[in-house]
């Protein structure tokens, strides 16, 4: 009995010391856990881990005060946080996969449309340029047609005029030749001994427009020869001029027909060329219209793709 108080004081003191040491170790462990979680939150810039550290600290503080085991609650908090983080990671993985897929598909479609639009634009530009060139060439051909028609009309006019001049000259020369040859025939017959022929040839008297000769006259052989010589020169000149006119007429007609035929061939060739070029430029215009419609549709689709691309980038980047 005398030692009961001392024993009680001694052993209760030991128990208290032991309990204090145990509480100090638990506080140290809790502090280490809280510090570790805070460090992880800071390293990973995680608001969730920072919140977990605060909750662990609160549980540890209030749990120790109430005598409950704080580590059980801390363990629960950590398990819940791990589950939450796993779910978040799974969601992020799913979202990332979705974003990667959508970004890849959208960028591929964007590139495809850009390539298609560029090709269509190139074809439109080429077809439009070819059409414009063909239309210029057709305009030149039409100018050439006009010049050719004008040239042919001038040739026709000149040919008609020269032919009319030829007809007049030919008629005059042929008439002159007929008269001169008739006169030569009469004179040669007369001065050659056929005096009666001169008296009886009324046509010669009318042509020469001379009065009837006297009943009695003598032949003037020298004068007759001179007249015949002059008429022969005239006949020769008339014949030469007629031959010259006929040769010139023949040459003019030949040249006219030659150039006219060449003009016909040229016109036919150019007309065929014009037909081909017209057909081609119409085909080019049709190509421009078709590709323009296709490009307009592609541009509309491209605008929709770019709008979606902007939204998906805003969500995923």
TILOPA-225753 format. One line per 10 residues: number of its first residue (from 0); their letters; for each residue x, y, z of C-alpha. Coordinates in pm, 1 decimal. Each point is the difference from the previous one (the first is absolute). Layout:
// TILOPA-225753
NUM	a	X Y Z  ...;
// end
This chain:
// TILOPA-225753
0	xxxxxxxxxx	0.0 0.0 0.0  279.8 235.7 82.5  138.0 -49.2 -347.9  -328.5 1.1 -186.0  0.9 370.5 -67.1  355.4 0.8 -121.9  -66.8 -293.4 -228.3  -307.4 166.5 -134.2  187.4 316.3 -67.3  294.7 -180.1 -148.6;
10	xxxxxxxxxx	-185.3 -232.2 -239.5  -268.8 247.6 -105.0  275.1 237.6 -89.5  167.3 -264.4 -209.3  -328.0 -75.5 -178.0  -55.4 367.1 -68.6  349.2 32.2 -142.6  -48.6 -302.5 -214.6  -332.3 133.8 -127.4  158.4 336.4 -76.4;
20	xxxxxxxxxx	275.4 -165.1 -194.0  -256.6 -196.0 -200.3  -195.4 317.9 -74.0  318.2 174.9 -114.2  72.1 -278.6 -248.9  -352.8 17.9 -139.2  24.3 377.5 -31.4  328.4 -41.6 -184.7  -150.1 -254.4 -238.4  -301.2 221.0 -61.0;
30	xxxxxxxxxx	228.0 295.7 -63.6  209.2 -202.0 -243.2  -312.1 -112.1 -187.0  -133.0 352.9 -19.5  339.0 134.7 -114.1  30.7 -271.7 -263.5  -346.0 67.6 -140.0  62.8 374.7 -7.2  328.0 -58.4 -178.2  -172.3 -216.5 -260.4;
40	xxxxxxxxxx	-272.1 263.1 -43.4  261.1 266.3 -58.7  203.3 -213.6 -241.6  -299.4 -96.8 -208.5  -188.5 327.5 46.5  -295.9 -205.8 117.8  -278.2 180.5 180.0  -147.8 -338.3 92.0  318.3 -108.0 183.3  23.3 335.3 176.0;
50	xxxxxxxxxx	-359.4 -43.6 112.6  82.6 -354.3 116.8  292.2 130.1 207.9  -228.9 251.6 168.7  -261.5 -266.5 73.5  265.5 -239.4 139.2  126.5 275.0 228.0  -353.8 74.6 121.4  -81.1 -367.9 58.2  326.2 -54.9 181.4;
60	xxxxxxxxxx	-55.4 300.5 222.2  -361.7 -68.2 94.1  42.8 -376.8 9.8  283.2 23.6 253.3  -205.7 230.3 214.5  -298.2 -238.6 4.6  215.4 -304.5 61.1  -92.6 -166.2 -329.4  254.2 -163.9 -225.7  76.4 273.8 -255.1;
70	xxxxxxxxxx	191.4 -234.1 -229.4  -311.0 -195.7 -83.5  -166.8 317.4 -125.5  318.3 113.1 -172.8  20.6 -335.9 -170.7  -361.7 40.3 -110.3  71.5 345.0 -135.1  299.8 -125.9 -193.7  -193.8 -295.7 -141.4  -281.3 232.6 -106.3;
80	xxxxxxxxxx	247.6 239.6 -158.0  173.0 -282.9 -186.6  -335.0 -119.1 -135.5  -87.9 354.2 -98.2  335.4 50.8 -170.6  -29.9 -331.8 -181.8  -342.8 95.6 -125.7  125.1 342.3 -102.5  297.1 -157.2 -177.3  -231.9 -240.2 -179.7;
90	xxxxxxxxxx	-224.0 289.2 -101.0  300.1 199.1 -116.9  124.8 -299.3 -196.1  -338.4 -35.6 -167.8  -16.9 372.8 -69.0  354.8 -0.4 -136.3  -77.6 -291.5 -226.8  -312.8 176.5 -121.5  190.1 325.2 -55.6  286.4 -175.1 -179.8;
100	xxxxxxxxxx	-244.1 -182.1 -224.7  -210.7 304.5 -78.0  300.8 226.1 -54.1  161.7 -255.2 -232.7  -320.9 -54.5 -200.2  -74.2 371.4 -20.7  352.7 92.1 -106.2  -1.7 -278.1 -259.7  -332.8 122.8 -139.3  126.1 357.6 7.3;
110	xxxxxxxxxx	311.8 -95.9 -198.3  -204.8 -206.3 -243.6  -240.8 286.5 -67.6  282.6 251.8 -34.0  167.6 -225.4 -257.0  -327.1 -53.8 -187.5  -77.6 372.8 -4.3  351.6 79.7 -121.4  -30.6 -256.2 -282.0  -341.9 129.3 -102.5;
120	xxxxxxxxxx	122.8 359.6 7.7  294.4 -95.8 -220.3  -228.9 -175.1 -249.4  -240.3 295.6 0.6  284.8 243.1 -65.3  141.8 -216.3 -280.0  -339.5 -48.9 -166.6  -87.1 369.9 31.9  335.4 103.3 -146.2  -38.2 -244.3 -289.7;
130	xxxxxxxxxx	-355.7 119.4 -64.2  113.7 363.4 -6.5  283.4 -87.5 -239.2  -237.9 -187.4 -231.3  -245.3 290.0 -2.5  280.3 237.4 -95.7  105.0 -234.4 -280.3  -359.7 -21.1 -122.8  -24.3 378.9 2.1  317.6 12.8 -210.8;
140	xxxxxxxxxx	-146.6 -256.7 -239.8  -315.6 208.8 -35.3  211.3 305.0 -78.0  181.6 -206.0 -262.2  -336.8 -108.7 -143.7  -102.1 363.9 -30.3  327.3 94.3 -168.2  -27.2 -299.2 -233.0  -358.0 87.0 -95.0  100.3 361.5 -61.8;
150	xxxxxxxxxx	292.4 -108.6 -215.3  -222.2 -235.2 -200.3  -263.5 268.5 -49.9  266.1 241.4 -130.1  134.9 -269.7 -229.7  -349.5 -75.1 -129.8  -59.7 367.5 -67.6  332.2 45.0 -180.5  -54.3 -320.6 -200.3  -340.8 119.7 -114.6;
160	xxxxxxxxxx	140.7 338.6 -98.9  301.4 -138.8 -183.8  -214.5 -259.6 -173.9  -246.0 269.5 -109.1  291.1 209.4 -131.6  128.1 -305.4 -182.7  -336.5 -66.3 -160.7  -15.2 360.3 -127.7  357.6 -6.0 -124.8  -48.2 -340.4 -161.2;
170	xxxxxxxxxx	-318.8 109.5 -176.6  170.3 315.2 -128.1  310.5 -183.9 -120.2  -194.9 -282.5 -160.2  -222.9 250.8 -178.3  303.1 196.5 -113.0  174.9 -315.5 -117.8  -307.4 -108.3 -191.7  -17.1 335.9 -175.8  370.9 20.1 -75.6;
180	xxxxxxxxxx	11.4 -354.6 -133.1  -303.5 64.9 -216.9  162.1 315.2 -136.5  323.9 -186.7 -66.1  -187.0 -270.9 -182.9  -176.3 250.6 -223.2  315.8 204.3 -65.9  206.8 -305.0 -78.7  -262.3 -125.8 -237.6  -25.1 341.2 -162.6;
190	xxxxxxxxxx	364.7 74.4 -37.2  66.1 -356.0 -90.6  -209.5 33.7 -327.1  -355.9 -40.9 115.4  -125.4 348.9 -82.1  -354.7 -118.0 -38.9  0.3 -122.4 356.8  46.5 354.8 125.6  -292.1 129.7 -207.3  -228.9 -283.6 100.9;
200	xxxxxxxxxx	85.4 -10.6 371.4  -262.0 225.4 157.8  109.3 -102.9 348.6  354.0 120.9 -61.8  -132.5 332.6 -132.0  -215.3 36.1 307.3  292.8 -86.9 225.3  239.1 240.9 -168.0  -277.3 258.4 -16.5  122.8 125.6 -334.8;
210	xxxxxxxxxx	-203.0 112.9 -302.6  -36.9 -234.5 -289.8  312.2 0.3 -212.7  -16.3 153.3 -346.1  -75.2 -231.3 -282.1  346.3 36.4 -135.7  314.7 14.3 222.3  339.0 -148.2 11.0  151.3 -207.3 279.2  235.6 186.0 236.2;
220	xxxxxxxxxx	217.8 -297.0 89.0  237.9 199.6 222.1  -276.4 157.8 203.2  -173.0 -334.1 32.2  311.4 -165.3 129.7  43.8 275.0 258.3  -357.8 -33.9 120.5  27.0 -377.1 17.2  327.9 33.1 189.2  -156.1 237.6 250.0;
230	xxxxxxxxxx	-302.4 -225.1 46.4  223.5 -302.2 48.5  186.2 185.7 275.1  -333.2 94.0 155.5  -117.0 -359.8 -29.3  316.7 -120.6 168.5  -35.8 255.8 279.8  -365.7 -90.8 52.5  83.4 -370.4 1.9  287.5 49.7 243.0;
240	xxxxxxxxxx	-214.2 213.2 228.0  -280.0 -256.1 -13.6  241.5 -280.3 80.8  145.9 208.9 280.4  -345.8 74.6 142.0  -93.2 -367.8 -20.1  325.3 -105.3 166.5  -44.8 257.7 275.4  -360.2 -110.0 47.0  103.6 -364.6 17.8;
250	xxxxxxxxxx	278.1 79.5 248.9  -232.4 214.1 209.9  -267.6 -270.5 0.3  254.4 -268.6 87.4  141.9 205.6 284.6  -348.0 87.8 120.4  -110.5 -363.1 2.6  322.3 -105.5 170.0  -27.2 255.7 280.4  -373.8 -61.4 34.7;
260	xxxxxxxxxx	62.7 -372.8 41.2  276.2 67.5 251.7  -235.3 226.9 193.0  -265.6 -272.3 1.3  248.1 -253.5 133.3  127.8 246.4 259.6  -353.5 82.1 109.3  -95.3 -367.6 23.1  311.8 -79.2 202.6  -49.8 291.8 234.7;
270	xxxxxxxxxx	-370.7 -78.5 33.2  86.3 -352.3 108.1  257.8 139.1 238.9  -259.9 238.2 139.2  -245.3 -288.5 48.8  257.9 -205.5 189.6  102.8 294.8 216.3  -362.7 87.4 72.6  -70.8 -356.5 104.0  310.6 -4.2 219.4;
280	xxxxxxxxxx	-67.2 331.3 176.1  -356.9 -111.7 71.9  143.8 -315.4 153.9  242.4 212.3 204.4  -284.1 223.8 120.5  -195.8 -309.4 101.3  303.7 -129.2 188.7  34.0 333.8 179.4  -368.2 -7.6 98.4  15.4 -359.8 124.5;
290	xxxxxxxxxx	319.6 43.2 199.8  -125.0 331.9 138.9  -311.7 -173.8 132.6  212.2 -280.2 145.8  237.2 250.3 157.7  -287.8 194.9 151.5  -129.8 -321.4 158.9  351.4 -85.7 121.1  40.8 350.2 146.0  -326.6 -38.1 189.2;
300	xxxxxxxxxx	116.3 -333.5 137.9  339.2 150.4 81.6  -165.6 282.1 194.7  -197.2 -254.5 204.5  315.0 -204.4 63.9  192.9 309.6 109.4  -282.1 99.8 234.0  4.9 -345.8 159.7  381.7 8.1 4.7  -9.2 322.1 201.2;
310	xxxxxxx	-241.1 -153.0 250.4  197.1 -320.3 41.2  323.0 196.2 48.8  -169.9 215.7 260.9  -110.5 -312.9 184.4  314.7 -206.4 -32.1  289.6 244.8 -3.3;
// end
